[in-house]
Amino acid sequence: MKKLRWGLLSTARINKVLLPPLRASERNELTAVASRDTARAQAYAKERNIPRVFGSYESMLADPDIDVIYNPLPNSLHAEWTIKAAQAGKHILCEKPLANTVEDVDAMTEAAKKAGVVLMEAFMYRHHPQTLKVKELVDSGAIGKLQVIHGAFTFKLGNEDDVRLNASLGGGGIWDVGCYPISYARLIVGAEPVEVFGWQVTGQASGVDETFAGQMRFPNNVYAQFDSGLRTPRRSYIELAGDEGTLSIPQPFQPYENEKIALTRGDKEEVISIPGEDLYRGEVENMADAILDGKATRMSLADTV
Ligand SMILES: NC(=O)c1ccc[n+]([C@@H]2O[C@H](COP(=O)([O-])OP(=O)(O)OC[C@H]3O[C@@H](n4cnc5c(N)ncnc54)[C@H](OP(=O)(O)O)[C@@H]3O)[C@@H](O)[C@H]2O)c1
C-alpha cells in the first residue's frame, strides 16, 4: 500500500498535534517541514526527527516527493497557500477556518477541483467517535424532537502578539473558537440557520471580536445560542434539549479518549462512555481514505462554505 508523504507548511504551534497520528498511521508518513526561515525549519525538524527541510513554502510545493500539505498558516493566508498547493498538484488538509470569505472558499474549491486533488478543512472533532455517537443519538430520537442547543467555547489568550488578535491575519474569536459551536449546531440540526444574530465586544487594540454572543434560528423551530471568545477562562460545552430529554456534552470540541456524555430522560440520567481515539487521527485517516480509496471526505467543502 502506498504511503502518503506529508509536508508541514510552517512551524506553527498546532503542528504538534498532527505528529503522533501521522506517525501512528499505516497509510501516512511525516516527510518534511517548510518555514519562511531555513534555520527555524532545520531546528524544528532536528528536534522532532523530521527527515526533510525546506527553507521556503514554494520549494516544498515544488518537490515531487511530497503528496499532502498540512496548511496551519494564520487564517488570512489559508486561501493563497492552499490554492498554490493545489496548483502544484498537492492534496491539502487546511486548518479551520478554511478561509475568511465565501469567495476565497469558492476559489480554493475550484483550484482543488481543477487540479483533481483532495482538499478538506481540518475540523478534527467531526471525525471523533463521540461526535458521531451524539449525532446518531439525536437522529435516532434519544431526546425526542430537538428544540434548543446551548454551547460555548472560550479561553484566555496568554500573548498579546498572538495571530488571533491580528485582524489583518484573520484573527478574532469567532474564527478561532466560535466556529466550533456554530459548526456543531449545524451538524446536529442537519440544516443551515435561516436567521442569525449576534453581539460582539471588539478589542480596542486588536479590532477583532474578543467576546461574542450569538443565536441562530434553524428550520422547524430549532434555536441555538452560544458564546465564544479569547478573554474568558476556559469553557467548552454543548447541551442539546429535545421534547423528551437532554444530552450534555462536556468536551464537544476537543474530546480525547474515554469521554462521558449524559443523557437525561425524565428523572433518569444515563452516563454514556465513549471509547475515543486520538483527536487528530480521524482527519489524517480520512485524508488517506479520500486520496487512496476515492472516498468522500467526512467534512465536505459544501459544508465548509
Ligand atoms: N484544529 C485545532 O485544534 C487548532 C488548534 C489551534 C490552531 N488551529 C488553527 O491553526 C492555524 C495556526 O494556529 P497556530 O496557533 O498554530 O499559529 P502560529 O503558532 O502562530 O503559527 C503560524 C505559523 O505561520 C507561519 N507564518 C507565515 N506567515 C506569517 C505571518 N505573517 N505571521 C505569523 N506567522 C506566519 C509561521 O511559521 P514559519 O515562520 O515557520 O513560516 C508561524 O509559525 C490557525 O488557522 C488556527 O485556527 C487549529
The ligand as an SDF file (V2000), in Angstrom:
LIG
                    3D

 48 52  0  0  0  0  0  0  0  0999 V2000
   -7.7720   22.3190   14.8920 N   0  0  0  0  0  0  0  0  0  0  0  0
   -7.2120   22.7370   16.0020 C   0  0  0  0  0  0  0  0  0  0  0  0
   -7.2490   22.0780   17.0460 O   0  0  0  0  0  0  0  0  0  0  0  0
   -6.4710   24.0400   16.0120 C   0  0  0  0  0  0  0  0  0  0  0  0
   -5.8460   24.4690   17.1830 C   0  0  0  0  0  0  0  0  0  0  0  0
   -5.0610   25.6430   17.1270 C   0  0  0  0  0  0  0  0  0  0  0  0
   -4.9650   26.3600   15.9330 C   0  0  0  0  0  0  0  0  0  0  0  0
   -5.6270   25.9300   14.8290 N   0  0  0  0  0  0  0  0  0  0  0  0
   -5.5140   26.6780   13.5700 C   0  0  0  0  0  0  0  0  0  0  0  0
   -4.1650   26.5550   13.1210 O   0  0  0  0  0  0  0  0  0  0  0  0
   -3.7280   27.7500   12.4940 C   0  0  0  0  0  0  0  0  0  0  0  0
   -2.4240   28.2170   13.1420 C   0  0  0  0  0  0  0  0  0  0  0  0
   -2.5790   28.4280   14.5210 O   0  0  0  0  0  0  0  0  0  0  0  0
   -1.2840   28.4350   15.4760 P   0  0  0  0  0  0  0  0  0  0  0  0
   -1.7370   28.8940   16.8010 O   0  0  0  0  0  0  0  0  0  0  0  0
   -0.5640   27.1380   15.3720 O   0  0  0  0  0  0  0  0  0  0  0  0
   -0.4390   29.6080   14.7910 O   0  0  0  0  0  0  0  0  0  0  0  0
    1.0870   30.0230   14.9860 P   0  0  0  0  0  0  0  0  0  0  0  0
    1.7640   29.1800   16.0290 O   0  0  0  0  0  0  0  0  0  0  0  0
    1.0940   31.4960   15.1420 O   0  0  0  0  0  0  0  0  0  0  0  0
    1.7620   29.5770   13.6020 O   0  0  0  0  0  0  0  0  0  0  0  0
    1.5210   30.1760   12.3780 C   0  0  0  0  0  0  0  0  0  0  0  0
    2.7640   29.9280   11.5160 C   0  0  0  0  0  0  0  0  0  0  0  0
    2.5350   30.5260   10.2540 O   0  0  0  0  0  0  0  0  0  0  0  0
    3.7790   30.9760    9.7260 C   0  0  0  0  0  0  0  0  0  0  0  0
    3.5450   32.3400    9.1980 N   0  0  0  0  0  0  0  0  0  0  0  0
    3.5980   32.7000    7.8980 C   0  0  0  0  0  0  0  0  0  0  0  0
    3.3280   33.9880    7.7470 N   0  0  0  0  0  0  0  0  0  0  0  0
    3.1130   34.5010    8.9810 C   0  0  0  0  0  0  0  0  0  0  0  0
    2.8060   35.7980    9.4720 C   0  0  0  0  0  0  0  0  0  0  0  0
    2.6680   36.8530    8.6600 N   0  0  0  0  0  0  0  0  0  0  0  0
    2.6280   35.9450   10.8040 N   0  0  0  0  0  0  0  0  0  0  0  0
    2.7480   34.8970   11.6440 C   0  0  0  0  0  0  0  0  0  0  0  0
    3.0490   33.6500   11.2300 N   0  0  0  0  0  0  0  0  0  0  0  0
    3.2320   33.4390    9.9060 C   0  0  0  0  0  0  0  0  0  0  0  0
    4.8300   30.8980   10.8190 C   0  0  0  0  0  0  0  0  0  0  0  0
    5.7110   29.8140   10.5200 O   0  0  0  0  0  0  0  0  0  0  0  0
    7.1690   29.9630    9.8290 P   0  0  0  0  0  0  0  0  0  0  0  0
    7.7780   31.1700   10.4430 O   0  0  0  0  0  0  0  0  0  0  0  0
    7.8450   28.6910   10.1990 O   0  0  0  0  0  0  0  0  0  0  0  0
    6.9750   30.0960    8.3470 O   0  0  0  0  0  0  0  0  0  0  0  0
    4.0380   30.5610   12.0640 C   0  0  0  0  0  0  0  0  0  0  0  0
    4.7250   29.6570   12.8990 O   0  0  0  0  0  0  0  0  0  0  0  0
   -4.9090   28.7190   12.5740 C   0  0  0  0  0  0  0  0  0  0  0  0
   -5.6170   28.6460   11.3570 O   0  0  0  0  0  0  0  0  0  0  0  0
   -5.7670   28.1670   13.7080 C   0  0  0  0  0  0  0  0  0  0  0  0
   -7.1560   28.4550   13.5450 O   0  0  0  0  0  0  0  0  0  0  0  0
   -6.3570   24.7880   14.8560 C   0  0  0  0  0  0  0  0  0  0  0  0
  1  2  1  0
  2  3  2  0
  2  4  1  0
  4  5  1  0
  4 48  2  0
  5  6  2  0
  6  7  1  0
  7  8  2  0
  8  9  1  0
  8 48  1  0
  9 10  1  0
  9 46  1  0
 10 11  1  0
 11 12  1  0
 11 44  1  0
 12 13  1  0
 13 14  1  0
 14 15  2  0
 14 16  1  0
 14 17  1  0
 17 18  1  0
 18 19  2  0
 18 20  1  0
 18 21  1  0
 21 22  1  0
 22 23  1  0
 23 24  1  0
 23 42  1  0
 24 25  1  0
 25 26  1  0
 25 36  1  0
 26 27  1  0
 26 35  1  0
 27 28  2  0
 28 29  1  0
 29 30  1  0
 29 35  2  0
 30 31  1  0
 30 32  2  0
 32 33  1  0
 33 34  2  0
 34 35  1  0
 36 37  1  0
 36 42  1  0
 37 38  1  0
 38 39  2  0
 38 40  1  0
 38 41  1  0
 42 43  1  0
 44 45  1  0
 44 46  1  0
 46 47  1  0
M  CHG  2   8   1  16  -1
M  END
$$$$
